[in-house]
């Protein structure tokens, strides 16, 4: 069985709607072509989308669809011939679906012709071919209100068990009723929180050397039990809270502790209307451990871009050049842009906001698995764990349902 492995050596070290001037066209060096981007919507990716748009001209169309629903749209949008999207901004999880459907092209020729300035750290090699170009690293880690923890005499938690103790203390003191935040929205987000906790408990998603599921285990049960315990300190509507809603809770002053993406944490308090006490109390720490283990209950990620297979060579070349322009190292000289991510670009100087991601790397946090069937497992987890979180079934039954759903999907795809 072929298992794809993506290598990112040393990873941690909007569309404006208007056509731009011929100066931008000349600088990008694109004569003709179409560039159509699908990707997530957080600030770093918005910066990349805007950078690509600088290559638009009378003969080069550049447009983007940056949305939280990007993973629901990219496969369908790249399956046509020609593909609707000429590039997808992806991470080490979402590239798997595109690989499985054979929707992205090897970039070796384009790298050889137009890749000057790209470092080896940025070239994502799968089965010996460059399939994506990475521009940032990411991880989930602790974000907290230092002022509130100081008020109760607590240090930032290093374990999830400590987080529960601190949450109870905050509630007992009458400071906040629901002091814990989490991106537990049913579906992708809930599954990802399980992934983090499961790895923290030492779990393995599949039986060694196979695609057979292995989540209905002691580690799986413990992971769900910890998630349920944490949810008792969350907003009662936690199953509707993705990263955007969780961040909104923090900005409103309703949350004191949460596990959040480094790419979101950097700009968490820069939105208009955030109370000054939230701005002043905002603090970042590394990911937590759980169950007495020393493995971070988190995953390491990279974000990057691909080029569609089902497009003309002209559009592929235009897309590669525009996306390379979008991640030109000069962008990190802008202090606001430098804060948006842990950039894998020359000249990037780590900012205080990068503390959590660097801590995750130094803790040897496990990268998100890139097995070709991991996407099926992620989908099964997102669909089947809600009943447990709502108290409708046991952890064991929920995990049994996950394995059944995954097995059916894996057989259909030929992995089992």
C-alpha positions as CSV (number, residue, x, y, z in Angstrom):
1,X,0.0,0.0,0.0
2,X,1.3,3.4,-1.0
3,X,1.6,5.9,1.8
4,X,2.3,9.5,0.8
5,X,4.6,11.4,3.0
6,X,5.0,15.2,2.8
7,X,8.4,16.5,3.8
8,X,8.9,20.0,5.1
9,X,12.5,20.1,6.3
10,X,13.2,22.6,9.0
11,X,9.7,24.1,8.9
12,X,10.1,26.2,12.0
13,X,13.2,28.4,11.8
14,X,-8.8,39.8,-1.8
15,X,-9.0,39.9,-4.8
16,X,-9.6,43.7,-4.9
17,X,-12.0,43.5,-7.9
18,X,-10.0,46.0,-9.9
19,X,-7.4,45.5,-12.5
20,X,-4.0,46.8,-11.5
21,X,-1.5,48.9,-13.4
22,X,0.9,47.8,-16.1
23,X,3.7,48.4,-13.5
24,X,2.4,45.5,-11.4
25,X,2.0,43.4,-14.6
26,X,5.6,44.2,-15.6
27,X,6.9,43.3,-12.2
28,X,5.1,40.0,-12.1
29,X,6.2,39.1,-15.6
30,X,2.9,37.4,-16.7
31,X,1.8,38.1,-20.2
32,X,-1.5,36.2,-20.3
33,X,-3.5,33.8,-18.1
34,X,-6.1,33.1,-15.5
35,X,-5.5,32.9,-11.7
36,X,-8.4,31.7,-9.5
37,X,-7.7,31.1,-5.8
38,X,-9.7,29.0,-3.3
39,X,-8.5,29.2,0.3
40,X,-9.3,29.9,3.9
41,X,-10.1,33.4,5.2
42,X,-7.7,34.3,8.0
43,X,-5.4,37.3,7.8
44,X,-2.3,35.6,6.5
45,X,-4.2,34.0,3.6
46,X,-5.9,37.3,2.9
47,X,-2.5,38.8,2.6
48,X,-1.5,36.1,0.1
49,X,-4.6,36.6,-1.9
50,X,-4.0,40.3,-2.1
51,X,-0.4,39.7,-3.2
52,X,-1.5,37.5,-6.0
53,X,-4.0,40.2,-7.1
54,X,-1.1,42.6,-7.7
55,X,-0.4,40.6,-10.9
56,X,-3.7,41.4,-12.5
57,X,-3.7,43.3,-15.8
58,X,-5.7,43.7,-18.9
59,X,-4.6,40.3,-20.1
60,X,-4.3,38.5,-16.7
61,X,-7.4,37.8,-14.6
62,X,-6.8,37.2,-10.9
63,X,-9.7,36.4,-8.5
64,X,-10.1,34.7,-5.2
65,X,-12.7,33.0,-3.0
66,X,-11.4,33.0,0.5
67,X,-13.9,31.3,2.8
68,X,-14.2,29.1,5.9
69,X,-15.9,26.6,3.6
70,X,-12.9,26.2,1.3
71,X,-12.5,22.5,2.0
72,X,-16.1,21.9,0.9
73,X,-15.4,23.7,-2.4
74,X,-11.9,23.0,-3.5
75,X,-12.3,19.4,-4.7
76,X,-15.5,20.1,-6.7
77,X,-14.0,23.4,-8.0
78,X,-10.9,21.7,-9.3
79,X,-12.6,18.6,-10.8
80,X,-13.9,20.3,-13.9
81,X,-12.0,20.5,-17.1
82,X,-10.9,23.3,-17.1
83,X,-10.9,23.6,-13.3
84,X,-12.8,26.5,-11.8
85,X,-9.9,27.2,-9.4
86,X,-6.3,27.2,-10.7
87,X,-4.9,27.0,-7.2
88,X,-6.0,25.9,-3.8
89,X,-4.3,27.3,-0.6
90,X,-4.1,24.2,1.6
91,X,-2.5,22.7,4.6
92,X,-0.9,19.3,5.3
93,X,-4.4,17.9,5.9
94,X,-6.4,19.4,3.1
95,X,-3.8,18.6,0.4
96,X,-4.6,14.9,0.9
97,X,-8.1,15.1,-0.7
98,X,-6.6,16.8,-3.8
99,X,-3.9,14.2,-4.1
100,X,-6.4,11.4,-3.7
101,X,-8.5,12.8,-6.6
102,X,-5.4,13.6,-8.7
103,X,-6.4,17.2,-9.0
104,X,-3.0,19.0,-8.6
105,X,0.0,18.9,-10.8
106,X,3.7,18.4,-10.0
107,X,5.5,21.7,-9.8
108,X,9.1,20.6,-10.6
109,X,9.2,22.2,-14.0
110,X,7.7,25.5,-12.8
111,X,10.0,25.5,-9.8
112,X,13.0,25.1,-12.2
113,X,11.9,27.9,-14.5
114,X,10.3,30.4,-12.0
115,X,11.2,29.2,-8.5
116,X,14.2,31.4,-7.9
117,X,14.1,32.6,-4.3
118,X,12.1,29.7,-3.0
119,X,13.9,27.7,-0.3
120,X,14.1,24.0,0.1
121,X,12.1,24.3,3.3
122,X,9.1,25.6,1.3
123,X,9.0,22.8,-1.3
124,X,6.6,20.1,-0.3
125,X,7.8,16.9,-1.9
126,X,5.4,13.9,-2.2
127,X,6.6,10.6,-3.8
128,X,9.7,12.5,-5.1
129,X,7.7,15.3,-6.8
130,X,7.1,18.9,-5.6
131,X,3.4,19.2,-5.1
132,X,3.0,22.4,-3.1
133,X,4.9,25.5,-1.9
134,X,4.6,26.2,1.8
135,X,4.6,29.8,3.1
136,X,3.8,29.4,6.9
137,X,3.8,27.1,9.8
138,X,1.0,26.7,12.3
139,X,-0.1,24.9,15.4
140,X,-2.8,25.2,18.1
141,X,-1.7,26.3,21.5
142,X,-2.8,28.0,24.7
143,X,-4.2,31.5,24.5
144,X,-5.3,33.0,27.9
145,X,-6.1,36.1,29.9
146,X,-3.1,36.8,32.1
147,X,-5.0,39.4,34.2
148,X,-7.7,36.8,35.1
149,X,-5.1,34.2,36.0
150,X,-3.3,36.7,38.1
151,X,-6.5,37.6,39.9
152,X,-6.9,34.0,41.1
153,X,-3.2,33.5,41.7
154,X,-2.8,30.9,38.9
155,X,0.1,30.2,36.5
156,X,-0.8,29.4,32.8
157,X,-1.7,25.7,32.6
158,X,0.8,23.3,31.1
159,X,-1.7,20.4,31.1
160,X,-5.4,20.1,30.3
161,X,-5.9,18.8,33.9
162,X,-4.6,22.1,35.2
163,X,-6.8,24.0,32.7
164,X,-9.9,22.3,34.3
165,X,-8.7,23.3,37.8
166,X,-8.2,26.9,36.8
167,X,-11.6,27.0,35.0
168,X,-13.3,25.8,38.1
169,X,-11.5,28.4,40.2
170,X,-12.5,31.2,37.8
171,X,-16.2,30.0,37.9
172,X,-16.1,29.7,41.7
173,X,-14.8,33.3,42.1
174,X,-17.7,34.5,40.0
175,X,-15.4,36.0,37.3
176,X,-16.7,34.1,34.3
177,X,-19.3,31.3,34.2
178,X,-17.9,29.7,31.0
179,X,-14.2,30.6,31.0
180,X,-13.0,28.0,28.5
181,X,-13.2,28.4,24.7
182,X,-12.7,25.9,22.0
183,X,-13.3,25.4,18.3
184,X,-15.7,22.5,18.9
185,X,-18.1,23.2,16.0
186,X,-19.6,19.9,14.8
187,X,-17.6,18.6,11.8
188,X,-14.0,19.4,10.9
189,X,-13.3,21.5,14.0
190,X,-14.6,19.0,16.5
191,X,-12.6,16.2,14.8
192,X,-9.4,18.3,14.9
193,X,-9.8,18.9,18.7
194,X,-10.2,15.1,19.1
195,X,-7.1,14.6,16.9
196,X,-5.1,16.9,19.2
197,X,-6.2,15.2,22.4
198,X,-5.9,11.7,21.0
199,X,-2.3,12.2,20.1
200,X,-1.7,13.7,23.5
201,X,-2.8,10.5,25.0
202,X,-0.5,8.5,22.8
203,X,-3.1,7.3,20.3
204,X,-2.5,6.0,16.8
205,X,-5.2,6.5,14.3
206,X,-4.4,3.3,12.3
207,X,-3.0,-0.1,13.1
208,X,0.7,0.0,12.1
209,X,1.4,-0.4,8.4
210,X,-2.3,-0.5,7.5
211,X,-5.4,1.6,6.8
212,X,-7.3,-0.2,9.5
213,X,-8.9,2.2,12.1
214,X,-7.5,2.3,15.6
215,X,-9.4,5.1,17.4
216,X,-11.8,2.9,19.4
217,X,-9.1,2.5,22.1
218,X,-8.2,3.6,25.6
219,X,-6.6,6.7,24.2
220,X,-9.7,7.5,22.2
221,X,-12.0,7.1,25.2
222,X,-9.8,9.2,27.4
223,X,-9.6,11.9,24.7
224,X,-13.4,12.1,24.5
225,X,-13.7,12.2,28.3
226,X,-11.3,15.1,28.5
227,X,-13.1,17.0,25.7
228,X,-16.5,16.4,27.5
229,X,-15.0,17.7,30.8
230,X,-13.7,20.8,29.1
231,X,-17.1,21.4,27.4
232,X,-18.7,21.8,30.8
233,X,-16.9,25.1,31.1
234,X,-17.7,26.3,27.5
235,X,-20.6,28.3,26.1
236,X,-23.5,25.9,25.9
237,X,-23.6,26.4,22.1
238,X,-20.0,25.1,21.8
239,X,-20.9,22.7,19.0
240,X,-21.6,25.7,16.8
241,X,-18.3,27.5,17.6
242,X,-15.6,27.4,14.9
243,X,-12.4,29.4,15.2
244,X,-14.2,32.6,14.3
245,X,-16.9,32.2,16.9
246,X,-14.4,31.1,19.6
247,X,-12.3,34.2,18.9
248,X,-15.4,36.4,19.1
249,X,-16.0,35.0,22.6
250,X,-12.5,35.8,23.6
251,X,-12.7,39.3,22.2
252,X,-15.9,39.9,24.0
253,X,-14.2,39.1,27.3
254,X,-16.2,35.9,27.8
255,X,-13.3,33.4,27.7
256,X,-10.1,33.2,29.7
257,X,-8.5,30.0,28.4
258,X,-8.6,28.4,25.0
259,X,-6.7,26.3,22.5
260,X,-6.3,28.4,19.4
261,X,-4.4,28.5,16.1
262,X,-1.2,30.5,16.0
263,X,-2.4,32.0,12.7
264,X,-5.5,33.4,14.6
265,X,-3.8,34.2,17.9
266,X,-1.5,36.8,16.3
267,X,-4.4,39.2,15.4
268,X,-6.8,38.1,18.1
269,X,-7.1,41.5,19.9
270,X,-6.5,43.8,16.9
271,X,-10.2,43.9,15.9
272,X,-12.2,47.0,16.5
273,X,-14.2,47.2,19.7
274,X,-12.1,44.7,21.8
275,X,-12.3,45.9,25.4
276,X,-9.0,47.3,26.7
277,X,-8.8,44.8,29.6
278,X,-8.9,42.0,27.0
279,X,-6.1,43.6,24.9
280,X,-4.0,44.2,28.0
281,X,-4.6,40.7,29.5
282,X,-4.0,38.8,26.2
283,X,-1.2,36.2,26.5
284,X,0.1,33.2,24.6
285,X,1.8,30.0,25.7
286,X,2.7,26.7,24.2
287,X,0.4,23.7,23.7
288,X,-0.6,21.7,26.7
289,X,-0.1,18.0,27.5
290,X,-2.7,15.6,28.9
291,X,-2.9,12.4,30.9
292,X,0.6,12.7,32.3
293,X,2.2,12.4,28.9
294,X,5.0,14.5,27.4
295,X,3.6,14.7,23.9
296,X,1.8,18.0,23.1
297,X,-1.9,17.6,22.7
298,X,-1.6,19.4,19.4
299,X,-0.4,19.0,15.8
300,X,2.1,20.8,13.6
301,X,0.9,22.2,10.3
302,X,2.1,24.0,7.2
303,X,0.1,26.1,4.9
304,X,0.9,26.4,1.2
305,X,-0.4,26.6,-2.3
306,X,-0.9,24.1,-5.2
307,X,-1.5,24.4,-8.9
308,X,-4.5,22.6,-10.5
309,X,-3.9,19.8,-12.9
310,X,-7.0,20.5,-15.1
311,X,-5.9,23.8,-16.5
312,X,-3.9,25.0,-19.5
313,X,-0.1,25.3,-19.2
314,X,-0.5,29.0,-19.7
315,X,-2.9,29.3,-16.7
316,X,-0.6,27.0,-14.6
317,X,2.4,29.3,-15.3
318,X,0.4,32.4,-14.6
319,X,-0.8,30.9,-11.3
320,X,2.6,29.8,-10.2
321,X,4.1,33.2,-10.9
322,X,1.3,35.1,-9.2
323,X,1.3,32.9,-6.1
324,X,5.1,33.2,-5.9
325,X,4.7,37.0,-6.1
326,X,2.1,36.7,-3.3
327,X,4.7,35.2,-0.9
328,X,7.6,37.4,-1.8
329,X,9.9,37.7,1.3
330,X,9.5,41.5,1.2
331,X,5.9,41.1,2.6
332,X,7.3,40.3,6.1
333,X,9.0,43.7,6.3
334,X,5.5,45.1,7.0
335,X,5.1,44.8,10.8
336,X,1.4,44.0,10.5
337,X,2.0,41.2,8.0
338,X,4.8,39.8,10.1
339,X,2.4,39.4,13.0
340,X,-0.1,37.4,10.9
341,X,1.8,34.1,10.8
342,X,5.0,32.1,11.4
343,X,6.2,32.8,7.9
344,X,8.5,30.4,6.1
345,X,10.0,33.3,4.2
346,X,13.6,34.7,4.1
347,X,13.9,37.6,6.4
348,X,11.1,36.7,8.8
349,X,11.9,37.6,12.4
350,X,9.8,35.7,14.9
351,X,7.4,38.0,16.7
352,X,6.0,37.6,20.3
353,X,2.8,36.3,18.6
354,X,4.8,33.3,17.3
355,X,5.7,32.1,20.8
356,X,3.1,29.3,20.8
357,X,4.0,27.8,17.4
358,X,7.7,27.8,18.2
359,X,6.9,26.2,21.6
360,X,4.9,23.5,19.7
361,X,7.9,22.8,17.5
362,X,10.3,22.7,20.4
363,X,8.0,20.2,22.2
364,X,8.4,17.9,19.1
365,X,4.6,18.1,18.5
366,X,3.5,15.5,16.0
367,X,2.7,16.7,12.5
368,X,-0.8,16.2,11.3
369,X,-0.9,12.8,9.5
370,X,-0.8,12.9,5.7
371,X,-1.9,9.3,5.0
372,X,-4.2,9.3,2.0
373,X,-7.0,7.9,4.1
374,X,-6.6,10.4,7.0
375,X,-9.2,12.7,5.4
376,X,-11.8,9.9,5.6
377,X,-11.0,9.4,9.3
378,X,-11.3,13.2,10.0
379,X,-14.7,13.2,8.3
380,X,-15.9,10.2,10.2
381,X,-14.8,11.8,13.5
382,X,-16.5,15.1,12.7
383,X,-19.8,13.3,11.9
384,X,-19.9,10.8,14.7
385,X,-18.7,12.5,17.8
386,X,-21.5,15.0,18.3
387,X,-23.9,12.5,20.0
388,X,-21.3,11.8,22.6
389,X,-20.6,15.5,23.2
390,X,-24.4,16.0,23.6
391,X,-24.6,13.1,26.2
392,X,-26.6,10.9,23.8
393,X,-24.2,7.9,23.8
394,X,-21.1,6.5,25.4
395,X,-17.5,7.3,24.3
396,X,-17.1,3.7,23.3
397,X,-20.2,3.7,21.1
398,X,-19.2,7.0,19.5
399,X,-15.8,5.6,18.6
400,X,-17.4,2.4,17.3
401,X,-19.6,4.5,15.0
402,X,-16.5,6.4,13.9
403,X,-14.7,3.2,12.9
404,X,-17.8,1.9,11.1
405,X,-18.2,5.1,9.1
406,X,-14.5,5.2,8.3
407,X,-14.4,1.6,7.3
408,X,-17.3,2.0,4.9
409,X,-15.7,5.0,3.3
410,X,-12.2,3.4,3.1
411,X,-13.6,0.3,1.4
412,X,-15.4,2.4,-1.1
413,X,-12.2,4.2,-1.9
414,X,-10.2,1.0,-2.0
415,X,-8.0,1.6,1.0
416,X,-9.4,-1.4,2.8
